[in-house]
Amino acid sequence: MRSQNAVRDHFKTQDMHAANPDADEMAKIEKIFRRAREIHRERGGVFGYDFEEWLQAWEELPSDAPERS
């Protein structure tokens, strides 16, 4: 069962995204960071590939913006 604070925090986050476009950018960076960390763990936690893991995570992130021609 979720606490009341968790529910309120969820709504605050949604309101912040609507009020601050930079919040959307920060959310994307957070998703990339989380995925890069997952990739790091999947590789056995070997250090020295952080840039490659970040790029792979970036490429896996679905693009919300329409393609420009």
Beta strands, then each sheet from edge to edge (+ up, - down):
end
